[in-house]
């Protein structure tokens, strides 16, 4: 399914895409390949991606954000790469999927 999505993106690029954890079932090699493809396509389109996988976070030059929830309010803040990787690592350790 992911290959079909990216084939369409290469043919007729839209200005903006939202991809929500689309990489969760892929192995590390495929996630790394997709990160390279997103880097290539980002010259024509913007991508908003949610992920808990380190390959996309490490490979794509992008702004990274953390969404937190306290006192019935959500907050969003930009974070550095090392913080994003620590969050992903902690989530992977909690779920047993590092």
Secondary structure as a PSIPRED ss2 file (coil, helix, strand):
# PSIPRED VFORMAT (PSIPRED V4.0)

   1 X C   1.000  0.000  0.000
   2 X H   0.000  1.000  0.000
   3 X H   0.000  1.000  0.000
   4 X H   0.000  1.000  0.000
   5 X H   0.000  1.000  0.000
   6 X H   0.000  1.000  0.000
   7 X H   0.000  1.000  0.000
   8 X H   0.000  1.000  0.000
   9 X H   0.000  1.000  0.000
  10 X H   0.000  1.000  0.000
  11 X H   0.000  1.000  0.000
  12 X C   1.000  0.000  0.000
  13 X C   1.000  0.000  0.000
  14 X C   1.000  0.000  0.000
  15 X C   1.000  0.000  0.000
  16 X E   0.000  0.000  1.000
  17 X E   0.000  0.000  1.000
  18 X E   0.000  0.000  1.000
  19 X E   0.000  0.000  1.000
  20 X E   0.000  0.000  1.000
  21 X C   1.000  0.000  0.000
  22 X C   1.000  0.000  0.000
  23 X C   1.000  0.000  0.000
  24 X C   1.000  0.000  0.000
  25 X C   1.000  0.000  0.000
  26 X C   1.000  0.000  0.000
  27 X C   1.000  0.000  0.000
  28 X H   0.000  1.000  0.000
  29 X H   0.000  1.000  0.000
  30 X H   0.000  1.000  0.000
  31 X H   0.000  1.000  0.000
  32 X H   0.000  1.000  0.000
  33 X H   0.000  1.000  0.000
  34 X H   0.000  1.000  0.000
  35 X H   0.000  1.000  0.000
  36 X H   0.000  1.000  0.000
  37 X H   0.000  1.000  0.000
  38 X H   0.000  1.000  0.000
  39 X H   0.000  1.000  0.000
  40 X H   0.000  1.000  0.000
  41 X H   0.000  1.000  0.000
  42 X C   1.000  0.000  0.000
  43 X C   1.000  0.000  0.000
  44 X C   1.000  0.000  0.000
  45 X C   1.000  0.000  0.000
  46 X E   0.000  0.000  1.000
  47 X E   0.000  0.000  1.000
  48 X E   0.000  0.000  1.000
  49 X E   0.000  0.000  1.000
  50 X E   0.000  0.000  1.000
  51 X C   1.000  0.000  0.000
  52 X C   1.000  0.000  0.000
  53 X C   1.000  0.000  0.000
  54 X H   0.000  1.000  0.000
  55 X H   0.000  1.000  0.000
  56 X H   0.000  1.000  0.000
  57 X H   0.000  1.000  0.000
  58 X H   0.000  1.000  0.000
  59 X H   0.000  1.000  0.000
  60 X C   1.000  0.000  0.000
  61 X C   1.000  0.000  0.000
  62 X C   1.000  0.000  0.000
  63 X C   1.000  0.000  0.000
  64 X E   0.000  0.000  1.000
  65 X E   0.000  0.000  1.000
  66 X E   0.000  0.000  1.000
  67 X E   0.000  0.000  1.000
  68 X E   0.000  0.000  1.000
  69 X E   0.000  0.000  1.000
  70 X E   0.000  0.000  1.000
  71 X C   1.000  0.000  0.000
  72 X C   1.000  0.000  0.000
  73 X E   0.000  0.000  1.000
  74 X E   0.000  0.000  1.000
  75 X E   0.000  0.000  1.000
  76 X E   0.000  0.000  1.000
  77 X E   0.000  0.000  1.000
  78 X E   0.000  0.000  1.000
  79 X E   0.000  0.000  1.000
  80 X C   1.000  0.000  0.000
  81 X H   0.000  1.000  0.000
  82 X H   0.000  1.000  0.000
  83 X H   0.000  1.000  0.000
  84 X H   0.000  1.000  0.000
  85 X H   0.000  1.000  0.000
  86 X H   0.000  1.000  0.000
  87 X H   0.000  1.000  0.000
  88 X H   0.000  1.000  0.000
  89 X H   0.000  1.000  0.000
  90 X H   0.000  1.000  0.000
  91 X H   0.000  1.000  0.000
  92 X H   0.000  1.000  0.000
  93 X H   0.000  1.000  0.000
  94 X H   0.000  1.000  0.000
  95 X H   0.000  1.000  0.000
  96 X C   1.000  0.000  0.000
  97 X C   1.000  0.000  0.000
  98 X C   1.000  0.000  0.000
